[in-house]
């Protein structure tokens, strides 16, 4: 018996002794004249009776007395036997209840260990990673469908569902924050790590429940079977209108390649090809939907419309990424001359201050080092800009990092207060690069969610958090643009505006670095996925865009995805309308089909709800 079972039985055994002990102590003297148990007389054990002939039983009175004594002894044992049986049943019930509660507990500090103790730490760690990936996939699918639902049903109709998705995103962000702390080797103790992993799983569970709570109302709002023809026409229109933006994106990509270095357009280098692949998949799904609708099978038509809808949404996101990257590069190129001029001014101020301090001053060492680095970086950036195509985002990032370090040294050096005007200018330029890096990482994860694992997602989530903190510390209202672009400043502070620009600058630069790391990790995951699937039908070269759809987390009902793992049907989704034996619902990352197929590096996806119709 395990230690947990023994703990469950101890209270019942104590109850048995409490009920039976007095009865056994008062049991009648047997025929031998001894009580059933040790007796004490005057503090000493009573002497055992000496053996002798049994008393005579010929007299009728003696026989009757003996019979009555025997009957009384049997009657006194009925209560103890009943008590033993009842307590045993109670112990079995308590043991079974404790076992169920332990096996299904998902609250923080709950252990998840079952009857054999807590889960091994590596197993719990893997479970937390799967929970993060699965929850984010469900949330991404929900957010995509909410955009389409807003177009079809109106923004006010989907407002409660957007609020639910936002609350789920908050839970997920907090879970990713814990994951980042664990990846940073904090804390060191095993018990603390276990508590944090438990909380990650619990927060992912709560995020899924927030989506599940609204799934029924959202399903009734969309009513995909009744509105299958309406939705089919709407998605078909979106698909047909995608050609124009696609041609514009191709032209913008050509201009970027001619004007800038290859690294400038690298994050969007292959997105046009990927977008066309998604549209090819959508075209096939729409053709099947038309055939199903013509045959009166509205359930099958609705499933295929949803698959096409997800593919068209991803294609639109990819096209938008190209246009946004072109704007970001143009903004960075426009800000670079100002950044170089400010750096030259700070270099002159640093040289003047160093001359006044003298070579032996203690404060001159760090300042002299920062001045040398900033001067070298500024010279290198000028040389790259003047020699031909360059990467303006990378140049602005480097000059900003060197200029920010020099500004901090000048602010701490003796002399008049520098204020925060220069720090604010550095912050505005740093935010350009940070936003561009976060956008690139988020787009890559969203359209390759079938392959990207938890590490890239964790870095991207932390980058978003840091970027939000930088924008909050900047002292500008949310959504306001930077200096020189028509933004409205918040008054107050030494530099004429509020906030803490130097602290915000550190956060923005950290967000930039984390987002670029996330993009690299995501690209590595995608390359690994392509290597694993190069020899089977799930590769992107599969006709009709089906392989790319698996990479994007989209699987057409009734078409199993090779190299994909099946998970059980999520609770709350009936799967009505899907063909028997279908491998997955329309979205592998969501929680609304008849199951999900996954093809990423994570072993499985947890069953969290999504605001997707079942």
VOGU-3710 file (C-alpha; in Angstrom, 3 decimals, decimal comma):
1> xxxxxxxxxx> 0,000/0,000/0,000  1,371/3,464/-0,873  1,941/6,149/1,701  -1,020/8,143/0,341  -3,339/5,148/0,751  -2,117/4,546/4,292  -2,822/8,156/5,208  -6,341/7,791/3,825  -7,016/4,627/5,911  -5,610/5,816/9,244
11> xxxxxxxxxx> -8,669/7,897/10,247  -10,981/4,978/9,477  -8,897/2,534/11,558  -8,931/4,960/14,463  -12,719/5,116/14,228  -12,869/1,301/14,288  -10,862/1,106/17,504  -12,945/3,870/19,115  -16,140/1,932/18,405  -14,935/-1,594/19,146
21> xxxxxxxxxx> -12,465/-1,087/21,963  -15,010/-0,640/24,784  -17,136/-3,516/23,551  -14,180/-5,869/23,470  -13,075/-4,760/26,940  -16,547/-5,476/28,392  -16,970/-8,818/26,654  -18,258/-11,641/28,995  -16,044/-14,145/30,700  -15,815/-17,274/28,631
31> xxxxxxxxxx> -16,323/-20,830/29,760  -12,740/-21,019/30,928  -13,320/-18,136/33,346  -10,850/-15,733/31,571  -11,659/-12,445/29,805  -10,624/-11,912/26,194  -7,613/-9,805/26,866  -5,222/-8,969/29,726  -6,842/-8,029/33,019  -5,154/-6,333/35,934
41> xxxxxxxxxx> -5,892/-6,739/39,636  -4,323/-4,281/42,026  -1,902/-3,098/39,378  -0,640/-6,616/38,675  -1,610/-8,956/35,876  -4,248/-11,381/37,076  -3,158/-14,949/37,449  -4,409/-17,304/34,804  -6,912/-19,815/36,127  -5,529/-23,236/36,926
51> xxxxxxxxxx> -6,661/-26,014/34,679  -9,303/-28,298/36,131  -12,333/-30,274/35,225  -15,142/-28,330/33,617  -17,993/-27,397/35,895  -20,888/-29,769/35,884  -23,736/-28,865/33,565  -26,305/-31,592/34,513  -28,467/-29,208/36,452  -31,079/-27,557/34,244
61> xxxxxxxxxx> -30,422/-24,169/35,837  -26,739/-24,302/35,053  -27,434/-25,259/31,438  -29,806/-22,336/31,017  -27,262/-19,896/32,538  -24,519/-21,126/30,240  -26,770/-20,746/27,194  -27,745/-17,202/28,179  -24,087/-16,244/28,665  -23,162/-17,565/25,246
71> xxxxxxxxxx> -26,050/-15,697/23,616  -25,116/-12,449/25,348  -21,497/-12,719/24,146  -22,592/-13,216/20,508  -24,950/-10,248/20,709  -22,229/-7,966/22,055  -20,081/-8,661/18,942  -22,732/-7,475/16,447  -21,942/-3,755/16,973  -18,146/-4,135/16,617
81> xxxxxxxxxx> -18,514/-6,198/13,426  -20,919/-3,639/11,909  -18,581/-0,829/12,891  -15,621/-2,566/11,241  -17,574/-3,058/8,023  -18,833/0,532/7,917  -15,420/1,996/8,659  -13,846/-0,159/5,969  -16,366/1,081/3,404  -15,700/4,661/4,510
91> xxxxxxxxxx> -11,962/4,140/4,135  -12,353/2,743/0,603  -14,537/5,703/-0,400  -12,105/8,244/1,071  -9,169/6,544/-0,653  -10,899/6,542/-4,052  -11,979/10,177/-3,685  -8,491/11,269/-2,725  -7,076/9,393/-5,686  -9,422/11,109/-8,144
101> xxxxxxxxxx> -8,750/14,538/-6,657  -4,991/14,064/-6,775  -5,000/12,767/-10,324  -7,112/15,607/-11,715  -5,828/18,571/-9,706  -4,573/21,467/-11,849  -4,365/24,297/-9,344  -1,013/25,865/-8,465  0,982/23,863/-5,937  -1,316/20,950/-6,646
111> xxxxxxxxxx> 1,494/18,575/-7,485  -0,001/16,711/-10,457  1,668/13,727/-8,995  -1,038/11,136/-8,616  -0,571/8,407/-6,015  3,127/7,830/-6,503  4,222/11,313/-5,455  4,870/14,441/-7,516  5,707/14,245/-11,183  9,402/14,167/-12,050
121> xxxxxxxxxx> 10,577/17,701/-12,756  11,509/17,028/-16,428  8,041/15,597/-17,059  6,351/18,590/-15,447  8,605/20,924/-17,439  7,624/19,228/-20,705  3,964/19,453/-19,756  4,277/23,185/-19,104  5,937/23,726/-22,500  3,171/21,824/-24,271
131> xxxxxxxxxx> 0,550/23,816/-22,409  2,072/27,105/-23,537  2,258/26,088/-27,187  -1,224/24,600/-27,290  -2,825/27,540/-25,516  -1,193/30,079/-27,804  -2,231/28,132/-30,896  -5,820/28,117/-29,672  -5,655/31,825/-28,951  -4,132/32,664/-32,343
141> xxxxxxxxxx> -6,895/30,725/-34,082  -9,513/32,529/-31,994  -8,088/35,958/-32,768  -8,006/35,209/-36,485  -11,610/34,068/-36,576  -12,725/37,049/-34,506  -11,463/39,342/-37,252  -13,577/37,549/-39,846  -16,555/37,438/-37,495  -16,296/41,197/-36,976
151> xxxxxxxxxx> -16,560/41,722/-40,733  -19,557/39,409/-41,017  -21,428/40,163/-37,775  -20,207/43,599/-36,752  -17,657/44,780/-34,231  -20,158/45,249/-31,417  -21,414/41,676/-31,760  -17,942/40,235/-31,196  -16,916/42,644/-28,429  -17,536/40,156/-25,553
161> xxxxxxxxxx> -15,496/37,525/-27,349  -12,631/39,928/-27,935  -12,663/40,763/-24,238  -12,508/37,054/-23,386  -9,592/36,601/-25,782  -7,827/39,590/-24,224  -8,214/38,115/-20,727  -6,924/34,780/-21,978  -3,951/36,598/-23,527  -3,185/38,176/-20,131
171> xxxxxxxxxx> -3,098/34,742/-18,504  -0,839/33,451/-21,267  1,489/36,437/-20,981  1,874/35,811/-17,239  2,600/32,140/-17,937  5,254/33,061/-20,504  6,801/35,451/-17,984  7,234/32,549/-15,563  8,713/30,434/-18,351  11,217/33,180/-19,152
181> xxxxxxxxxx> 12,265/33,331/-15,506  12,808/29,582/-15,508  14,850/29,800/-18,703  16,961/32,482/-17,043  17,804/29,905/-14,294  15,714/31,657/-11,670  14,971/30,365/-9,093  17,578/27,744/-8,247  15,588/25,521/-5,860  13,692/22,522/-7,213
191> xxxxxxxxxx> 10,616/23,212/-5,101  10,397/26,782/-6,382  10,775/25,605/-9,976  8,046/23,049/-9,419  5,676/25,708/-8,070  6,351/27,927/-11,076  5,752/25,083/-13,531  2,501/24,243/-11,755  1,431/27,862/-12,080  2,263/27,882/-15,809
201> xxxxxxxxxx> -0,023/24,905/-16,353  -2,733/26,447/-14,176  -2,633/29,772/-16,028  -2,813/28,032/-19,394  -5,782/26,052/-18,109  -7,519/29,229/-17,004  -6,833/30,859/-20,365  -8,419/27,898/-22,125  -11,431/28,018/-19,822  -11,948/31,696/-20,557
211> xxxxxxxxxx> -12,176/30,829/-24,245  -14,359/27,797/-23,584  -16,802/29,901/-21,587  -17,609/31,976/-24,684  -17,347/29,229/-27,295  -21,035/28,302/-27,178  -22,245/31,884/-27,631  -19,751/32,422/-30,417  -20,911/29,267/-32,154  -24,489/30,509/-31,998
221> xxxxxxxxxx> -23,409/33,899/-33,345  -21,661/32,397/-36,354  -24,063/29,449/-36,796  -21,801/27,986/-39,513  -24,256/25,452/-40,872  -27,145/27,794/-41,315  -24,849/30,530/-42,691  -22,603/28,246/-44,711  -23,552/29,813/-48,029  -23,144/33,351/-46,671
231> xxxxxxxxxx> -19,718/32,540/-45,221  -18,681/30,728/-48,378  -19,476/33,787/-50,476  -17,624/36,093/-48,065  -14,453/33,972/-47,941  -14,546/33,457/-51,688  -14,659/37,235/-52,136  -11,679/37,700/-49,782  -9,743/35,054/-51,680  -10,481/36,630/-55,051
241> xxxxxxxxxx> -9,493/40,086/-53,806  -6,106/38,864/-52,555  -4,430/39,059/-55,962  -4,101/42,854/-55,922  -2,367/43,118/-52,523  -0,204/40,149/-53,470  1,117/41,935/-56,575  1,743/45,068/-54,512  3,703/43,031/-51,941  5,844/41,463/-54,651
251> xxxxxxxxxx> 6,681/44,924/-56,023  7,498/46,252/-52,549  9,768/43,291/-51,919  11,646/43,925/-55,168  12,188/47,568/-54,205  13,509/46,587/-50,776  15,960/44,144/-52,314  17,273/46,797/-54,696  17,467/49,625/-52,175  18,739/47,927/-49,023
261> xxxxxxxxxx> 21,104/45,164/-47,950  19,777/41,613/-47,979  19,526/41,553/-44,186  16,992/44,388/-44,286  14,349/42,358/-46,135  15,374/38,940/-44,745  12,405/38,586/-42,329  9,952/38,896/-45,260  12,066/37,359/-47,997  9,879/34,274/-48,459
271> xxxxxxxxxx> 6,509/35,497/-47,290  5,052/36,087/-50,756  5,719/32,479/-51,721  4,202/31,323/-48,425  1,170/33,558/-48,938  0,546/32,116/-52,397  0,811/28,643/-50,911  -1,889/29,499/-48,362  -4,103/30,920/-51,107  -3,662/27,739/-53,157
281> xxxxxxxxxx> -4,834/25,723/-50,186  -7,768/28,100/-49,690  -8,758/27,726/-53,347  -8,891/23,940/-53,008  -10,887/24,146/-49,773  -13,348/26,584/-51,332  -13,817/24,323/-54,355  -14,641/21,426/-52,025  -16,993/23,695/-50,069  -18,864/24,618/-53,259
291> xxxxxxxxxx> -19,258/20,957/-54,161  -20,461/20,072/-50,662  -22,934/22,953/-50,618  -24,237/21,956/-54,046  -24,864/18,469/-52,709  -26,715/19,767/-49,669  -23,984/18,852/-47,167  -23,804/22,165/-45,299  -21,776/20,685/-42,440  -18,932/19,638/-44,742
301> xxxxxxxxxx> -19,183/22,954/-46,571  -18,911/24,866/-43,292  -15,803/22,913/-42,238  -14,052/23,657/-45,512  -15,046/27,296/-45,427  -13,400/27,592/-42,016  -10,205/26,019/-43,327  -10,169/28,405/-46,287  -10,913/31,312/-43,966  -7,862/30,519/-41,824
311> xxxxxxxxxx> -5,622/30,213/-44,891  -6,817/33,512/-46,385  -6,285/35,211/-43,018  -2,684/34,013/-42,856  -2,038/35,091/-46,434  -3,342/38,554/-45,601  -1,090/38,741/-42,570  1,936/37,853/-44,664  1,134/40,483/-47,283  0,681/43,088/-44,579
321> xxxxxxxxxx> 4,069/42,111/-43,132  5,794/43,082/-46,398  4,153/46,505/-46,510  4,918/47,134/-42,859  8,563/46,145/-43,279  8,922/48,609/-46,156  7,522/51,403/-43,963  9,789/50,468/-41,052  12,899/50,522/-43,218  11,934/53,866/-44,699
331> xxxxxxxxxx> 11,373/55,341/-41,234  14,702/54,017/-39,976  16,522/55,433/-42,990  14,868/58,796/-42,387  15,882/58,868/-38,719  19,485/57,840/-39,272  20,926/61,305/-40,174  19,460/62,780/-36,990  20,897/59,896/-34,962  24,355/60,439/-36,418
341> xxxxxxxxxx> 24,184/64,177/-35,763  23,134/63,645/-32,139  25,943/61,139/-31,655  28,501/63,595/-33,024  27,206/66,250/-30,627  27,492/63,853/-27,679  30,976/62,864/-28,755  32,000/66,525/-28,762  30,461/67,002/-25,303  32,283/63,926/-24,025
351> xxxxxxxxxx> 35,632/65,125/-25,366  35,148/68,538/-23,792  34,264/66,970/-20,444  37,226/64,594/-20,615  39,530/67,533/-21,283  38,212/69,362/-18,228  38,501/66,307/-15,966  42,052/65,494/-16,902  43,542/62,078/-17,708  43,881/61,039/-14,059
361> xxxxxxxxxx> 40,266/61,618/-13,017  38,447/58,545/-11,777  35,301/59,409/-13,752  37,179/59,696/-17,024  37,803/55,947/-17,509  34,256/54,684/-18,302  33,406/57,880/-20,162  36,531/57,599/-22,293  35,646/53,980/-23,179  32,071/54,895/-24,153
371> xxxxxxxxxx> 33,340/57,797/-26,237  35,718/55,549/-28,132  33,021/52,943/-28,883  30,470/55,526/-29,990  32,984/57,209/-32,255  33,928/53,908/-33,910  30,289/52,867/-34,435  29,349/56,248/-35,906  32,251/56,089/-38,349  31,322/52,538/-39,398
381> xxxxxxxxxx> 27,659/53,407/-39,945  28,588/56,415/-42,086  30,892/54,249/-44,176  28,167/51,608/-44,746  25,584/54,235/-45,669  27,887/55,961/-48,142  29,218/52,790/-49,778  25,948/51,367/-51,120  22,862/49,414/-50,007  22,768/49,000/-46,227
391> xxxxxxxxxx> 20,356/47,917/-43,515  18,906/51,083/-41,947  17,240/49,257/-39,049  20,488/47,569/-38,095  22,434/50,841/-38,489  19,929/52,746/-36,355  20,057/50,004/-33,725  23,847/50,058/-33,457  24,162/53,837/-33,333  21,383/53,918/-30,751
401> xxxxxxxxxx> 23,050/51,374/-28,478  26,378/53,199/-28,596  24,735/56,601/-28,213  22,572/55,405/-25,313  25,579/54,107/-23,383  27,404/57,395/-23,979  24,370/59,427/-22,861  24,154/57,492/-19,574  27,841/58,187/-18,849  27,418/61,877/-19,622
411> xxxxxxxxxx> 24,348/62,062/-17,376  26,295/60,560/-14,446  29,397/62,684/-14,989  29,906/65,832/-12,904  28,558/68,974/-14,472  25,227/70,568/-15,345  22,114/68,400/-15,584  21,705/67,043/-19,124  17,973/66,544/-18,722  16,213/63,820/-20,698
421> xxxxxxxxxx> 15,820/65,413/-24,117  18,631/63,382/-25,660  17,475/60,193/-23,929  13,984/60,703/-25,320  15,308/61,058/-28,840  17,309/57,872/-28,388  14,190/56,130/-27,082  12,056/57,137/-30,062  14,609/55,686/-32,426  15,016/52,517/-30,346
431> xxxxxxxxxx> 11,259/51,938/-30,411  11,337/51,878/-34,214  13,690/48,927/-34,217  11,994/47,160/-31,282  8,547/47,318/-32,890  9,933/46,062/-36,179  11,644/43,112/-34,484  8,549/42,185/-32,446  6,334/42,326/-35,542  8,706/40,081/-37,474
441> xxxxxxxxxx> 8,850/37,484/-34,687  5,080/37,475/-34,141  4,351/37,062/-37,854  6,788/34,187/-38,204  5,315/32,334/-35,220  1,710/32,899/-36,299  2,077/31,559/-39,827  4,408/28,701/-38,832  2,660/27,709/-35,614  2,605/24,053/-36,598
451> xxxxxxxxxx> 6,395/23,935/-36,278  7,535/26,646/-33,867  8,223/25,440/-30,349  8,022/26,977/-26,920  11,422/28,645/-26,666  10,853/31,008/-29,589  7,359/31,821/-28,319  8,671/32,543/-24,827  11,239/35,028/-26,145  8,628/36,695/-28,342
461> xxxxxxxxxx> 6,190/37,021/-25,441  8,864/38,547/-23,219  9,816/40,938/-26,027  6,179/42,087/-26,296  6,064/42,613/-22,537  9,278/44,615/-22,537  8,096/46,692/-25,483  4,859/47,501/-23,687  6,821/48,502/-20,605  9,090/50,758/-22,690
471> xxxxxxxxxx> 6,084/52,459/-24,239  4,562/52,912/-20,793  7,736/54,409/-19,347  8,131/56,727/-22,314  5,446/59,001/-20,874  3,423/59,064/-24,066  -0,162/57,891/-24,419  -0,691/54,460/-25,967  -0,664/54,667/-29,730  1,076/58,056/-29,875
481> xxxxxxxxxx> 3,829/58,349/-32,438  7,371/59,379/-31,788  8,854/62,831/-31,847  8,811/64,421/-35,231  5,928/62,298/-36,521  2,937/64,209/-35,214  2,703/62,443/-31,863  1,356/64,253/-28,820  3,760/64,442/-25,910  2,796/64,269/-22,269
491> xxxxxxxxxx> 4,031/67,365/-20,473  6,279/67,267/-17,454  9,833/66,219/-16,609  13,243/67,754/-17,263  13,034/67,203/-20,990  9,635/68,808/-21,386  7,764/65,486/-21,404  6,903/62,912/-18,737  8,041/59,378/-18,082  11,454/57,843/-17,529
501> xxxxxxxxxx> 13,074/57,764/-20,969  16,387/56,282/-19,869  14,720/53,292/-18,212  12,365/53,003/-21,181  15,376/52,966/-23,513  16,836/49,966/-21,678  13,511/48,117/-21,953  13,172/48,910/-25,661  16,665/47,686/-26,424  16,024/44,509/-24,438
511> xxxxxxxxxx> 12,771/43,947/-26,320  14,620/44,367/-29,607  17,215/41,760/-28,653  14,656/39,229/-27,393  12,493/39,590/-30,491  15,437/39,042/-32,822  16,395/35,974/-30,792  12,810/34,717/-31,059  12,852/35,120/-34,827  16,092/33,151/-35,093
521> xxxxxxxxxx> 14,710/30,340/-32,924  11,475/30,242/-34,933  13,374/30,019/-38,205  15,463/27,175/-36,786  12,289/25,303/-35,785  10,833/25,735/-39,265  14,023/24,460/-40,889  13,996/21,442/-38,591  10,339/20,772/-39,457  11,080/20,926/-43,160
531> xxxxxxxxxx> 13,981/18,546/-42,685  11,772/16,039/-40,871  8,961/16,231/-43,414  11,018/16,479/-46,603  10,396/12,837/-47,462  6,660/12,593/-46,829  3,420/14,141/-47,964  3,369/16,804/-45,260  6,198/18,752/-46,885  5,436/22,166/-48,300
541> xxxxxxxxxx> 5,946/20,823/-51,810  2,784/18,761/-51,511  0,305/19,844/-54,221  -2,532/22,131/-53,269  -0,728/23,804/-50,392  -1,727/21,091/-47,911  1,793/20,753/-46,496  2,050/24,483/-45,944  -1,348/24,421/-44,277  -0,022/21,910/-41,736
551> xxxxxxxxxx> 2,963/24,199/-41,156  0,509/27,026/-40,569  -1,591/24,940/-38,200  -4,436/24,469/-40,698  -5,708/20,986/-41,485  -8,723/20,309/-43,683  -11,273/17,987/-42,023  -11,234/14,532/-43,513  -7,682/14,896/-44,831  -5,208/13,405/-42,334
561> xxxxxxxxxx> -1,902/15,165/-42,095  1,137/12,880/-42,426  3,767/13,201/-39,725  1,176/14,818/-37,483  0,161/13,530/-34,104  -3,468/13,161/-33,159  -4,882/14,410/-29,918  -8,208/13,711/-28,338  -11,255/15,787/-29,164  -11,399/18,866/-26,944
571> xxxxxxxxxx> -14,261/19,134/-24,490  -17,232/21,164/-25,597  -16,816/20,467/-29,306  -19,215/17,964/-30,743  -17,421/17,684/-34,041  -20,727/17,585/-35,843  -20,363/17,766/-39,544  -16,886/16,286/-39,708  -16,519/13,028/-41,582  -16,121/9,913/-39,443
581> xxxxxxxxxx> -12,525/9,236/-38,637  -11,319/12,675/-39,588  -7,905/13,391/-38,176  -8,328/16,989/-37,215  -10,462/20,051/-37,268  -9,722/22,921/-39,562  -7,168/24,469/-37,286  -4,500/22,356/-35,708  -3,710/24,960/-33,143  -7,299/25,629/-32,164
591> xxxxxxxxxx> -9,551/23,617/-29,924  -12,691/23,434/-31,940  -12,517/20,723/-34,532  -12,915/17,018/-34,089  -9,360/16,856/-32,800  -6,112/18,460/-33,824  -3,105/17,400/-35,802  0,197/18,879/-34,784  3,511/18,753/-36,495  5,776/20,932/-34,412
601> xxxxxxxxxx> 8,652/20,056/-32,129  6,387/19,814/-29,092  5,179/16,265/-28,390  1,514/17,192/-28,006  -0,924/20,024/-27,629  -3,204/20,370/-24,616  -6,919/20,611/-25,173  -7,754/24,233/-24,536  -10,849/25,898/-25,868  -10,968/28,491/-28,560
611> xxxx> -13,629/30,849/-29,813  -14,108/28,713/-32,866  -17,312/27,070/-33,953  -17,378/23,351/-33,355
//
